[in-house]
Amino acid sequence: MKLLKILLMFLVILGVILGVIVFLGSDASSSGVNGSNDPAFQAARDDIERSWEATEEWSDELYEMSVENLRQQQEDLGSGYQTLFDMLNEHACVRLDKLMMQEFAKSDCNNTRVKALKQGLDKVLKTTPSLAQDQRVRKMLGTYNLYTQILAFGRGAHGCSTGYAFNGGNARWNNFEAHASSVRAKRDGFKRREYFANIRNISAITAALNGVEGKLQSARASFAASLARDIRRSFEAQDHDDMRDMLRATYNRYSSSYRNAELGAYVNGY
């Protein structure tokens, strides 16, 4: 009986000791070294807050300096390092999202500024690749990619090669109307993309999309002229007596879609 009392007393004392250890460990994590009340943590946090509150613009230098400062203090900050790094990236994402969407909302959106903000986003993603899954980052990347794709599309002439071939007495060439339909489908597809609403008011985007029909008309005229030259050159190399009917059939097929006075005169005099 006496031995049992001693054993129970030992277990009670051991439980008290373990409780004290757990309590002290928990308290240290929240208010001691590496915790939110640690002087090093507070100083680093205040430095980040002051630096980012001092300006409303984006600065690659400020972000890189903030990252470097945290890395230099990583050992002293311990578990607080990741907390502060996440806080820094939150500041960066909020700032970039606000500025990029504001720029995209302008009719005179500045392409140089957009590229600078995208460069800043790339720096953030380089330090923390997992942020690519952040909803704001996905929106920024998706909007930027659509923006650059439409601008590149707008710079195109939307032309089509004739693809002319004359083999075994048969002339073949590309279908320009099928090409034009493909270009129009791509234009209309841009307007249905998820982030198009973010850039729809940009004058350069409107011009890129609205300019398609005019460019297709010019491309069609160029196609018809090039095709007429291709047809003429291919038949000039043939014996006229043997190819007259083939030339006439080829010209009739050509003239069902296009007009070219020079080719018509050549056929009549063949």
Secondary structure per residue as TSV (DSSP state, phi and psi in degrees):
chain	resnum	aa	ss	phi	psi
A	1	M	-	360.0	-45.6
A	2	K	H	-62.6	-38.9
A	3	L	H	-65.2	-37.3
A	4	L	H	-66.4	-39.8
A	5	K	H	-63.6	-40.8
A	6	I	H	-63.7	-42.5
A	7	L	H	-63.8	-43.1
A	8	L	H	-64.3	-39.4
A	9	M	H	-63.9	-39.2
A	10	F	H	-62.9	-42.0
A	11	L	H	-66.6	-38.5
A	12	V	H	-63.2	-45.9
A	13	I	H	-62.9	-42.0
A	14	L	H	-62.5	-39.8
A	15	G	H	-64.2	-40.4
A	16	V	H	-62.6	-44.5
A	17	I	H	-60.9	-46.4
A	18	L	H	-62.6	-38.5
A	19	G	H	-63.5	-42.1
A	20	V	H	-62.7	-42.5
A	21	I	H	-61.8	-46.1
A	22	V	H	-62.7	-42.6
A	23	F	H	-63.1	-46.0
A	24	L	H	-64.5	-38.7
A	25	G	H	-65.0	-42.4
A	26	S	H	-65.2	-42.5
A	27	D	H	-65.4	-36.6
A	28	A	H	-66.1	-35.3
A	29	S	H	-71.0	-24.9
A	30	S	H	-101.5	-26.2
A	31	S	H	-133.7	-1.7
A	32	G	S	-104.9	-146.2
A	33	V	T	-59.8	133.4
A	34	N	T	74.1	0.1
A	35	G	S	-93.0	177.6
A	36	S	T	-65.7	-21.0
A	37	N	T	-96.8	2.0
A	38	D	S	-69.2	135.6
A	39	P	H	-55.6	-40.1
A	40	A	H	-64.8	-41.6
A	41	F	H	-64.3	-46.9
A	42	Q	H	-62.4	-41.1
A	43	A	H	-65.6	-43.4
A	44	A	H	-66.1	-41.8
A	45	R	H	-62.9	-45.6
A	46	D	H	-63.6	-36.0
A	47	D	H	-64.4	-42.8
A	48	I	H	-63.2	-46.7
A	49	E	H	-60.4	-46.8
A	50	R	H	-63.0	-43.1
A	51	S	H	-63.1	-41.5
A	52	W	H	-82.7	-22.6
A	53	E	H	-80.6	-15.2
A	54	A	T	-75.2	-14.5
A	55	T	-	-147.9	152.2
A	56	E	S	-104.6	0.4
A	57	E	S	-91.6	169.6
A	58	W	-	-92.3	140.9
A	59	S	-	-139.8	117.3
A	60	D	H	-59.4	-40.7
A	61	E	H	-62.8	-42.4
A	62	L	H	-63.8	-44.2
A	63	Y	H	-63.7	-46.8
A	64	E	H	-63.5	-38.9
A	65	M	H	-65.1	-42.1
A	66	S	H	-63.1	-42.2
A	67	V	H	-62.5	-45.6
A	68	E	H	-65.1	-40.2
A	69	N	H	-61.2	-42.0
A	70	L	H	-65.8	-41.7
A	71	R	H	-64.4	-34.9
A	72	Q	H	-68.3	-26.4
A	73	Q	T	-101.3	8.0
A	74	Q	H	-55.7	-42.8
A	75	E	H	-65.2	-41.2
A	76	D	H	-71.1	-32.9
A	77	L	H	-79.1	-27.3
A	78	G	T	57.5	-126.6
A	79	S	T	-66.5	-18.9
A	80	G	H	-73.9	-15.6
A	81	Y	H	-59.8	-49.1
A	82	Q	H	-65.6	-36.4
A	83	T	H	-60.1	-45.5
A	84	L	H	-70.4	-35.8
A	85	F	H	-64.9	-41.1
A	86	D	H	-64.3	-38.1
A	87	M	H	-65.3	-41.2
A	88	L	H	-61.5	-45.4
A	89	N	H	-67.4	-29.3
A	90	E	H	-65.8	-44.2
A	91	H	H	-57.6	-45.5
A	92	A	H	-63.7	-45.8
A	93	C	H	-65.1	-42.1
A	94	V	H	-61.6	-45.1
A	95	R	H	-65.5	-48.2
A	96	L	H	-65.1	-42.6
A	97	D	H	-60.6	-46.8
A	98	K	H	-62.3	-49.5
A	99	L	H	-69.2	-39.8
A	100	M	H	-68.2	-43.4
A	101	M	H	-68.7	-33.5
A	102	Q	H	-63.7	-41.6
A	103	E	H	-68.3	-42.4
A	104	F	H	-65.0	-24.0
A	105	A	T	-78.5	-12.0
A	106	K	S	-83.6	140.4
A	107	S	T	-65.5	-33.1
A	108	D	T	-101.5	40.6
A	109	C	-	-43.1	128.5
A	110	N	-	-87.7	111.8
A	111	N	H	-63.7	-36.0
A	112	T	H	-64.3	-41.8
A	113	R	H	-67.1	-40.8
A	114	V	H	-59.8	-43.6
A	115	K	H	-64.3	-37.2
A	116	A	H	-65.6	-40.7
A	117	L	H	-67.6	-38.5
A	118	K	H	-63.3	-37.4
A	119	Q	H	-62.2	-40.3
A	120	G	H	-63.2	-42.0
A	121	L	H	-62.6	-39.6
A	122	D	H	-61.2	-36.6
A	123	K	H	-65.4	-41.7
A	124	V	H	-64.4	-43.7
A	125	L	H	-67.5	-28.3
A	126	K	H	-67.3	-36.7
A	127	T	H	-78.1	-32.1
A	128	T	-	-139.4	81.5
A	129	P	G	-57.4	-28.2
A	130	S	G	-64.1	-17.5
A	131	L	G	-68.7	-10.6
A	132	A	G	-61.0	-20.3
A	133	Q	G	-90.2	-6.1
A	134	D	S	-66.6	137.2
A	135	Q	H	-59.4	-40.8
A	136	R	H	-65.8	-41.8
A	137	V	H	-66.1	-41.2
A	138	R	H	-61.3	-39.4
A	139	K	H	-64.5	-45.2
A	140	M	H	-62.7	-46.4
A	141	L	H	-65.5	-43.6
A	142	G	H	-64.1	-41.5
A	143	T	H	-67.9	-43.5
A	144	Y	H	-63.1	-44.5
A	145	N	H	-62.7	-42.4
A	146	L	H	-64.8	-41.8
A	147	Y	H	-58.1	-49.0
A	148	T	H	-69.6	-34.9
A	149	Q	H	-64.5	-42.9
A	150	I	H	-68.6	-40.5
A	151	L	H	-62.3	-41.2
A	152	A	H	-65.0	-40.8
A	153	F	H	-60.2	-41.6
A	154	G	H	-67.9	-25.3
A	155	R	H	-77.9	-14.8
A	156	G	-	-73.0	151.4
A	157	A	-	-85.9	-14.0
A	158	H	-	60.2	32.8
A	159	G	-	-81.2	172.6
A	160	C	-	-144.6	131.8
A	161	S	-	-72.0	152.3
A	162	T	-	-70.2	-31.9
A	163	G	-	61.6	27.3
A	164	Y	-	-67.2	137.8
A	165	A	E	-145.4	138.9
A	166	F	E	-128.3	99.9
A	167	N	E	-129.5	132.0
A	168	G	T	60.3	29.9
A	169	G	T	83.6	1.6
A	170	N	E	-111.0	132.2
A	171	A	E	-101.8	134.0
A	172	R	E	-130.6	148.8
A	173	W	-	-153.0	164.6
A	174	N	-	-68.2	155.4
A	175	N	-	-92.1	104.9
A	176	F	H	-65.8	-36.4
A	177	E	H	-64.2	-36.5
A	178	A	H	-65.5	-39.5
A	179	H	H	-61.8	-46.2
A	180	A	H	-62.0	-39.3
A	181	S	H	-62.8	-37.7
A	182	S	H	-65.8	-41.0
A	183	V	H	-64.8	-43.8
A	184	R	H	-64.5	-38.5
A	185	A	H	-63.9	-38.7
A	186	K	H	-66.3	-42.6
A	187	R	H	-58.8	-48.7
A	188	D	H	-67.3	-30.7
A	189	G	H	-64.8	-36.1
A	190	F	H	-58.1	-39.8
A	191	K	H	-69.3	-18.6
A	192	R	T	-95.9	-1.6
A	193	R	S	-68.5	154.6
A	194	E	T	-55.8	-41.1
A	195	Y	T	-103.3	14.4
A	196	F	G	-61.8	-34.6
A	197	A	G	-58.0	-26.7
A	198	N	G	-72.2	-19.6
A	199	I	T	-126.9	6.1
A	200	R	T	-65.0	-21.9
A	201	N	T	-91.9	-0.1
A	202	I	-	-75.3	126.7
A	203	S	H	-58.6	-40.7
A	204	A	H	-65.1	-34.1
A	205	I	H	-69.7	-44.6
A	206	T	H	-59.7	-43.8
A	207	A	H	-64.4	-39.7
A	208	A	H	-62.4	-38.5
A	209	L	H	-83.1	-39.5
A	210	N	H	-76.2	-17.0
A	211	G	T	-83.1	-1.5
A	212	V	H	-62.1	-47.7
A	213	E	H	-62.1	-43.0
A	214	G	H	-62.8	-40.6
A	215	K	H	-68.7	-35.5
A	216	L	H	-66.8	-36.0
A	217	Q	H	-63.1	-45.1
A	218	S	H	-64.8	-41.0
A	219	A	H	-65.2	-36.7
A	220	R	H	-65.4	-41.7
A	221	A	H	-63.8	-41.2
A	222	S	H	-66.0	-40.2
A	223	F	H	-60.6	-47.0
A	224	A	H	-62.2	-42.1
A	225	A	H	-66.5	-42.8
A	226	S	H	-65.9	-39.4
A	227	L	H	-65.9	-40.0
A	228	A	H	-60.4	-41.7
A	229	R	H	-65.9	-40.1
A	230	D	H	-63.2	-43.0
A	231	I	H	-62.7	-47.0
A	232	R	H	-61.6	-46.4
A	233	R	H	-60.8	-40.4
A	234	S	H	-67.4	-34.3
A	235	F	H	-85.2	-21.2
A	236	E	H	-64.1	-26.3
A	237	A	T	-86.1	0.1
A	238	Q	S	-105.2	163.2
A	239	D	-	-72.8	120.7
A	240	H	H	-59.4	-42.0
A	241	D	H	-62.2	-36.4
A	242	D	H	-80.4	-23.6
A	243	M	H	-112.8	5.3
A	244	R	H	-60.5	-47.2
A	245	D	H	-64.8	-38.9
A	246	M	H	-64.6	-41.0
A	247	L	H	-62.3	-43.8
A	248	R	H	-62.0	-42.5
A	249	A	H	-64.9	-40.2
A	250	T	H	-65.9	-41.2
A	251	Y	H	-66.0	-40.8
A	252	N	H	-61.0	-40.0
A	253	R	H	-66.8	-40.6
A	254	Y	H	-62.1	-48.2
A	255	S	H	-72.7	-8.8
A	256	S	T	-71.4	-17.6
A	257	S	T	-121.8	-28.1
A	258	Y	-	-133.3	165.4
A	259	R	-	-127.8	134.9
A	260	N	-	-152.8	108.4
A	261	A	H	-62.3	-39.1
A	262	E	H	-64.7	-41.9
A	263	L	H	-66.1	-38.7
A	264	G	H	-61.8	-42.0
A	265	A	H	-66.1	-37.8
A	266	Y	H	-64.4	-41.9
A	267	V	H	-64.6	-43.2
A	268	N	H	-64.8	-28.4
A	269	G	T	-99.9	7.5
A	270	Y	-	-67.6	360.0
